[in-house]
Each structure stands twice: as structure tokens, then as C-alpha cells.
Amino acid sequence: MFETLKDILVDKLKVSPDRITPEATREEAELDSLAVVELSMLLDKEYGVQISDDELMEAENIGEMARMMSQRRATV
């Protein structure tokens, strides 16, 4: 799921690929609150994974966001 998240961040939100590691924080990946809202909407619309922007903002790092995606996808 990390690779899927990385693809979304790079292709849709134009984040530099070298900034995206499982340990990278939102700040290190340069994801501001607007980008997180956009990510939340993309996950829902394109992948059917519902994670609120608030939940994504609370994630400690990119890896935790990917884990949330896996968990939500498993429950769908």
C-alpha cells in the first residue's frame, strides 16, 4: 500500500519522489493541510478508501498513512 500512496503523492499531488519514505513526516514530504485534504478526497474517489483529512493529519508519518489505507481497504 505504501507504493500506491507514493504513486498518488507523486503523480497527483506533485510531491518529489525522493521525499517520500515510510519514515517521512508530512512536513518532510511537504504535505500541507490542503494537500492532505486533496489526498483524502483522492483516496475516497479513486480507491474507495475513506480516511478523513483529520485522520491523515494525525498520522505520524507516510508509513502510518499507508497502514491506515491498508486497514480501511481490508474492511471494505
SESEDO-665092 format. One record per residue: x, y, z of N, C-alpha, C in turn; residue in one letter. Coordinates in pm, whole numbers. Layout:
% SESEDO-665092
{{X, Y, Z}, {X, Y, Z}, {X, Y, Z}, A};
...
//
This chain:
% SESEDO-665092
{{83, -120, 0}, {0, 0, 0}, {87, 126, 0}, M};
{{209, 114, 54}, {299, 230, 54}, {327, 276, -88}, F};
{{353, 182, -178}, {384, 218, -317}, {265, 287, -383}, E};
{{145, 241, -353}, {25, 306, -407}, {16, 449, -357}, T};
{{37, 467, -227}, {34, 602, -170}, {141, 690, -232}, L};
{{259, 634, -249}, {370, 710, -309}, {333, 753, -451}, K};
{{274, 662, -529}, {232, 695, -666}, {131, 809, -666}, D};
{{35, 803, -574}, {-65, 909, -565}, {2, 1043, -533}, I};
{{90, 1042, -435}, {157, 1165, -393}, {241, 1224, -505}, L};
{{309, 1139, -579}, {397, 1187, -687}, {315, 1230, -808}, V};
{{224, 1142, -853}, {150, 1169, -978}, {42, 1276, -963}, D};
{{-32, 1269, -854}, {-148, 1359, -840}, {-115, 1487, -763}, K};
{{-29, 1475, -660}, {-3, 1591, -575}, {135, 1652, -599}, L};
{{207, 1594, -696}, {335, 1650, -741}, {440, 1662, -631}, K};
{{442, 1563, -541}, {544, 1557, -437}, {668, 1493, -498}, V};
{{783, 1544, -464}, {909, 1487, -515}, {927, 1345, -461}, S};
{{950, 1245, -549}, {959, 1105, -504}, {1066, 1079, -399}, P};
{{1175, 1153, -403}, {1282, 1129, -306}, {1246, 1178, -166}, D};
{{1138, 1252, -154}, {1092, 1299, -22}, {1001, 1197, 47}, R};
{{955, 1097, -28}, {856, 1004, 25}, {921, 874, 69}, I};
{{929, 859, 200}, {975, 734, 260}, {874, 700, 369}, T};
{{869, 574, 411}, {774, 540, 518}, {795, 622, 645}, P};
{{919, 663, 670}, {951, 738, 793}, {930, 888, 779}, E};
{{909, 936, 657}, {897, 1081, 635}, {769, 1135, 699}, A};
{{783, 1247, 768}, {665, 1315, 823}, {596, 1393, 712}, T};
{{476, 1442, 741}, {407, 1526, 643}, {493, 1645, 605}, R};
{{558, 1705, 703}, {640, 1823, 678}, {758, 1788, 587}, E};
{{821, 1675, 613}, {935, 1633, 531}, {892, 1603, 387}, E};
{{770, 1553, 372}, {718, 1524, 238}, {654, 1648, 175}, A};
{{654, 1757, 249}, {596, 1885, 205}, {447, 1873, 174}, E};
{{376, 1803, 262}, {230, 1792, 250}, {165, 1892, 345}, L};
{{113, 1999, 290}, {43, 2095, 375}, {-101, 2048, 394}, D};
{{-177, 2122, 472}, {-313, 2078, 504}, {-401, 2067, 380}, S};
{{-381, 2155, 283}, {-460, 2149, 159}, {-429, 2021, 82}, L};
{{-301, 1984, 76}, {-262, 1860, 8}, {-321, 1738, 77}, A};
{{-330, 1742, 210}, {-386, 1631, 285}, {-536, 1618, 257}, V};
{{-606, 1730, 246}, {-749, 1728, 212}, {-766, 1668, 72}, V};
{{-681, 1710, -20}, {-686, 1658, -157}, {-658, 1508, -158}, E};
{{-561, 1464, -79}, {-528, 1323, -70}, {-648, 1244, -17}, L};
{{-713, 1294, 85}, {-830, 1228, 142}, {-938, 1209, 35}, S};
{{-962, 1313, -44}, {-1065, 1305, -148}, {-1025, 1207, -259}, M};
{{-897, 1208, -297}, {-849, 1115, -400}, {-862, 970, -355}, L};
{{-826, 943, -230}, {-835, 807, -178}, {-979, 756, -184}, L};
{{-1072, 843, -148}, {-1213, 806, -148}, {-1263, 786, -291}, D};
{{-1239, 883, -376}, {-1292, 882, -512}, {-1231, 772, -599}, K};
{{-1100, 757, -594}, {-1033, 667, -687}, {-1008, 527, -631}, E};
{{-1004, 515, -498}, {-970, 386, -439}, {-1077, 332, -345}, Y};
{{-1179, 413, -319}, {-1285, 370, -230}, {-1240, 354, -86}, G};
{{-1132, 426, -50}, {-1078, 418, 85}, {-1112, 549, 155}, V};
{{-1194, 539, 260}, {-1237, 660, 330}, {-1152, 684, 454}, Q};
{{-1068, 786, 444}, {-987, 832, 557}, {-1002, 983, 560}, I};
{{-1046, 1036, 671}, {-1066, 1180, 679}, {-933, 1253, 678}, S};
{{-938, 1378, 634}, {-816, 1458, 634}, {-763, 1475, 776}, D};
{{-854, 1480, 875}, {-810, 1491, 1015}, {-728, 1369, 1055}, D};
{{-775, 1250, 1014}, {-701, 1128, 1047}, {-564, 1128, 979}, E};
{{-560, 1172, 854}, {-432, 1178, 783}, {-338, 1279, 848}, L};
{{-394, 1390, 895}, {-311, 1492, 962}, {-250, 1438, 1091}, M};
{{-322, 1347, 1157}, {-274, 1292, 1283}, {-168, 1183, 1265}, E};
{{-157, 1130, 1143}, {-58, 1024, 1117}, {82, 1079, 1143}, A};
{{164, 999, 1209}, {300, 1043, 1241}, {388, 1052, 1118}, E};
{{363, 965, 1020}, {448, 965, 901}, {373, 903, 783}, N};
{{440, 899, 669}, {380, 846, 547}, {347, 697, 563}, I};
{{434, 624, 631}, {411, 482, 654}, {282, 457, 730}, G};
{{253, 542, 827}, {129, 526, 905}, {7, 555, 816}, E};
{{19, 651, 726}, {-89, 678, 631}, {-115, 553, 545}, M};
{{-7, 489, 501}, {-20, 368, 418}, {-86, 256, 498}, A};
{{-52, 244, 627}, {-114, 141, 712}, {-264, 168, 726}, R};
{{-301, 295, 742}, {-443, 331, 751}, {-515, 288, 623}, M};
{{-452, 314, 509}, {-511, 275, 381}, {-533, 124, 377}, M};
{{-435, 48, 419}, {-446, -99, 419}, {-561, -145, 508}, S};
{{-568, -87, 628}, {-673, -125, 722}, {-811, -91, 668}, Q};
{{-826, 27, 612}, {-958, 69, 560}, {-997, -14, 440}, R};
{{-901, -46, 358}, {-928, -124, 239}, {-973, -265, 276}, R};
{{-914, -318, 382}, {-947, -453, 427}, {-1089, -462, 480}, A};
{{-1140, -351, 533}, {-1274, -351, 591}, {-1382, -323, 489}, T};
{{-1343, -286, 369}, {-1442, -253, 264}, {-1493, -379, 200}, V};
//
